[in-house]
């Protein structure tokens, strides 16, 4: 008997599963670090790299974003969109134009040990889709993209699927997930 009502064994197990999933979700969301979801293999290019070579590198590694490094520092970033808007649209010869002419020099970044929620908020406020990830020693260790966040840190979707698989009544005991 619980709270003046009789609960059968399956109801109490289900209730414990629901509580466990909610607490797991809350813990993961609260303590998940950038390093657990970032892309770790990052390619850098030099500011003097040609637009053509940067575009080829983007194609070869299947990315639309490259950090620009010089003298052991990140001095900018360049995206496929930057190349189109700041170089191609101006008629720049891609074999002669340099990445430094198309790059964004103001680099926002995060640290590998920062909480995901904090970084998500910053990305939203600054409208950033991709973010270099640095160690506390200011070494580039990865890149965090909206895709990384959507694929690797969305525990809501996993929790929702588990709840749907275990029974429809789970939606009455907590927040509804799409």
N, C-alpha and C positions, 0 to 999 in steps of 0.2 A: 504494500500500500504506500502511495506517495501523495502527499498533499490531500489526504482524505479520499483519494480515488485509487482504484486498483489499476495498475499498469501491467500489461502482459510483457513477457520477456522481449519480444521483437520491438515493441514500442520503446522500451528503455534502452535497448541497444541502438535503435535508430536515433533516439534523442542524444545519446552519447556521441554517435558519429557526427551528428549535426554540430554539436558543441565543439567537438575536436576540429572539424573542418574550419569552422569560423575562427577558432583560436589560432590554428596553423596559418590561415590566410592573414590574420592580423599580424602575427609574428613575422612572417616572411615580408610583408609589405613594409613593416616598420624597420626591419634590420637588414634587408637585402642591400648589398653593396654594388656599386657600379662594376667592379671587377667580375662579378658573377654573370653579367649579361653583355659586357662589351665585346667587340670584335678585337681579337688580340694581334693578329698579323696585319701590321700597318706598313704601308709603303710611303716613303717620303720622296719629295722631289726638291731640287735646288731652285732658287728663284730664277736662275739663268737657263733652266730647262725650257726647250721650245714648247710652244702650244701644241704642236703636232705630237711631240714625244709624250707630253702629259696626257693627251687624249688617247694615244696608243696604250699607255700604261693603264689608264682607266678602263679601256676596253679589255685588256688582257687580264686584269684582276677583277673585272666585273664590279666596278664601283663608280660612283659619280662624284667622288670627293677625295682630294689629296691634301694632306698637310704639306706646307712648304717649310723646309728647314735650312738654316744657314748658321754656321759657327755654333753648332750644338744647341740651337734655339729654334722654336717654332716662330716664324716671322709672318705667317699667313696661312690661308687655306684657299683652295681653288675647287670649284665645282664644275660639272659639265655645263650648268646654266651660266656660270661666270664666263666660261670660254665662249659660249654662244653670244651672250649679251655684250661683253666687254672686248671681244676680239673679232669673232666672225662677223658680227653685225657692223663693225667698223671697217671691214675689208682688210684686216691685218693678215698678212701672209703667215699661215700657221708654222711654216718652217723658219721664219725670221722673228716672229713675235715671241716674247718671253712670258713665262708664267707670271712673273712679277708684275706684268702689265694688266693681267686679268684677275689677279688674286685679291682676296679680301684681307687687308692687313690687320684689322682689329680682331684678334683671336680670343674668343671666349673658350674656356676649357673647364674641365672638372677633374677631380682627383679619383683615383681608383678605389679609395676607401670611403668615398662619400655615399650617403644613403641615396637609393634610387628616387625616393619621393622628393627629396630636396632638389635633385638634378632635374627631375621631370618638371618641377615647378619653374626652375630657372629657364629650361628650354621653352616652356610655354610662354613665360613672360617676355623672353627675348626673341621668340619666334625662330628658334634654331632647330634644324632638322638633324644635324650631325655635329658632334662635339669631340674634339681631341681629349683623350684621357691621359692624365699625367700622374706620375708617381710623386710622392712628397719631395723627392729630390729634383723635381721638374724635368723628368725624362718622359718622353712619349712612350706609353705602354699600350695604347689602344685607341679605338674610336667607338663612341656610343652614338647609335642612330635611333631614329624613331622605330625603325624595323626591329632593331635589337630589343627595344622595350616592348614592342607588341608581341614578338615571338617568344621571348625568354622570361619575361617578368609578369605576364598576365595570369596570375593565379586565379583571378575571378572566373575566367573561362573554364579552367580546370575544375574549380570548386563547383561551378554551375553544372558542368557535365556530370560530375560524380553525384551531385544531389539529384539530378534528373534520372540517373541510372539506378539510384537506390529507392526512388519512390517520389511520387508527385506531392505527397503531403509535406515534404521537406520545405516547400516554399511558404508554408504557413508559419514556420518557426523562426524566420529571419528575413533579411532583405532579399528582394527578388532580383535575379540576375537575368539579363536578356539571353 
